[in-house]
Every structure is written in structure tokens, then in C-alpha cells.
Amino acid sequence: MKEFIQNTQTKLSEVPTINYIDEDWGQLDDYSPNVPVQWPCCLIDMSNVDFSDLGMNKDAVPQNRQQAAGLITLTFANMKLTNTSFKAPQAQKDIAWSIHDIIEAAHAKVHGFAPVIGSGKLMRRSFKRVKRDDGIQQYQVVYSIGLHNV
């Protein structure tokens, strides 16, 4: 899992507008107003990994082989300091909506990316907005992945 997170972090670093990329250890939870990130950020979380048995290979370590299917959540967040109402200046709206450009740029990098040897490719599965009351824009993009002979 360590190699998976490191390689995904490296791939996401190809999006120069993301200022903070890390494993999600709760940086956006209960820290307001002093969230320990730089804006905008992307947090990586590997969750819901299910394993199934493939059999044995006496030449491999471990000998009992498995495959896994899991969900990877990329959480994108930015501090939204201005409104995007219809009559707001376009430049102001562009800055406030920049998180959507970041999400799209990150998706272009990771969708179809195989982060480790023996893994399938990250494939987007869902997208959702997380409502907050502290001025942080937060979105979660969930990808599925398969891992073989683990």
C-alpha cells in the first residue's frame, strides 16, 4: 500500500496547481480554521479493499495468492473566499471555480494509471461534493482498482 500511495502521489504531482498532496489522515476534519494543508490540496485514501483467493504458488512469497478489488478516494479541497454569483466579476468566479479545473487535470493524469506492478488501472467510479460550513470547497472522486497475485 505504501508504494501505491507514493506512486499515486508522484502522478498527481504532475498537476502543478495542486499545492499539497498527501495520504488522507484526517487533515480536513476538525481543524478549522487551521487546517494543516496548503490550498488547493488532494488527499489520497485507500479504503474498502476486498480480497479473494486465487490458489497457491509454491515459488512465490507468500505462497497463498490473492487478488484484491478496492476503492481509492481522492479528496480535492480549496479555500473558497469569494462568491460566484451571476453578477460577480468573471475573474473572481474563475478563481473560485478553479478547483474544478484541478479535479479535471488530476483525473486526466490518474484515470487509467496503474500505480504498482500487478495492479489494474484506476478507473473513475463516482464524484460527490462534501458540504461544509467553514468556507472549504471539498469534492471526493472515487476510483476502483484491482490488484492481482498479492
C-alpha positions in Angstrom: 0.0 0.0 0.0 2.9 2.3 0.7 4.2 2.0 -2.9 0.7 2.6 -4.2 0.3 5.8 -2.3 3.8 7.1 -3.2 3.3 6.4 -6.9 -0.1 7.9 -6.9 1.3 11.0 -5.1 4.0 11.3 -7.7 1.5 11.0 -10.6 -0.7 13.7 -9.0 2.3 16.0 -8.6 2.3 16.4 -12.4 -0.6 18.8 -11.8 1.3 21.9 -10.9 -1.8 23.7 -9.4 -2.1 21.2 -6.5 -0.1 22.6 -3.7 -0.4 19.8 -1.2 -0.7 16.0 -1.9 -0.7 13.5 0.9 -2.3 10.5 2.3 -5.7 11.3 4.0 -5.2 11.1 7.7 -8.0 13.5 8.6 -6.4 16.8 7.7 -9.7 18.3 6.7 -11.5 17.1 9.9 -12.0 19.2 13.0 -9.1 21.5 12.4 -11.0 24.6 11.2 -9.8 27.3 10.9 -6.2 26.0 10.9 -6.4 23.1 8.5 -2.8 21.5 8.2 -2.7 21.7 4.4 -1.8 24.2 1.7 -4.6 25.2 -0.8 -5.6 23.6 -3.1 -4.9 20.1 -1.9 -5.5 16.5 -2.8 -5.7 13.7 -0.2 -5.4 10.0 -1.1 -7.3 7.3 0.8 -7.4 3.6 0.0 -10.4 2.0 1.5 -12.8 -0.9 1.1 -10.3 -3.4 -0.3 -11.7 -6.9 -0.7 -9.5 -9.9 -1.2 -10.3 -13.3 -2.8 -8.1 -16.4 -3.0 -6.5 -17.5 -6.3 -4.8 -20.6 -5.0 -1.2 -21.5 -4.3 2.1 -20.8 -6.0 5.0 -22.5 -4.1 7.5 -20.4 -5.9 6.0 -17.1 -4.7 6.1 -15.3 -1.3 3.5 -15.5 0.1 2.6 -18.9 -1.4 -1.2 -18.3 -1.0 -2.0 -15.9 -3.8 -4.9 -13.5 -3.8 -6.4 -10.8 -5.8 -7.9 -7.6 -4.5 -10.5 -5.1 -5.6 -10.6 -1.7 -3.8 -11.8 1.9 -3.8 -9.4 4.8 -3.9 -10.8 8.2 -2.8 -9.1 11.4 -4.0 -10.3 14.3 -1.9 -9.8 17.7 -3.5 -10.2 20.8 -1.4 -9.7 24.5 -1.6 -10.5 27.6 0.5 -13.3 29.5 -1.3 -13.0 33.1 -0.3 -15.2 34.7 -2.9 -18.7 34.2 -4.3 -19.6 33.0 -7.7 -23.0 34.7 -8.1 -24.2 35.7 -11.6 -23.2 39.3 -11.2 -19.8 38.7 -9.7 -16.8 39.6 -11.9 -15.8 36.8 -14.2 -12.2 36.8 -13.0 -13.4 36.3 -9.4 -15.7 33.4 -10.5 -12.8 31.8 -12.4 -10.6 31.8 -9.3 -13.4 30.5 -7.1 -14.2 27.7 -9.6 -10.6 26.7 -10.2 -11.0 23.6 -8.1 -13.0 22.0 -11.0 -10.1 22.6 -13.4 -7.8 21.0 -10.9 -10.0 17.9 -10.5 -10.2 17.5 -14.3 -6.5 17.9 -14.7 -5.9 15.3 -11.9 -8.4 12.9 -13.5 -6.6 13.2 -16.8 -3.4 12.0 -15.1 -4.7 9.2 -12.9 -7.6 7.7 -14.9 -6.2 4.6 -16.5 -3.0 4.8 -14.4 -1.6 1.6 -12.9 0.2 2.7 -9.8 2.1 -0.6 -8.9 3.2 -3.7 -10.7 0.4 -6.2 -10.6 -2.3 -3.7 -10.3 -5.1 -2.8 -12.7 -5.7 0.8 -13.7 -7.5 3.4 -11.7 -11.0 3.8 -13.1 -13.3 6.6 -12.0 -16.4 5.4 -10.3 -18.1 8.3 -8.6 -17.9 12.0 -7.7 -19.5 13.9 -4.9 -19.4 17.2 -3.2 -18.9 17.3 0.6 -21.0 20.1 2.2 -19.0 22.1 4.8 -19.8 25.2 6.9 -16.2 26.6 7.0 -15.6 28.0 3.5 -13.7 25.0 2.3 -14.8 23.6 -1.1 -14.4 19.8 -0.9 -15.0 17.1 -3.5 -14.4 13.4 -3.5 -13.6 11.4 -6.6 -13.7 7.6 -6.1 -11.7 5.3 -8.3 -11.8 1.5 -8.4 -8.7 -0.7 -8.8 -7.8 -4.3 -9.0 -4.6 -5.9 -7.7 -3.5 -9.4 -8.8 -1.3 -12.1 -7.3 -0.8 -10.3 -4.0 
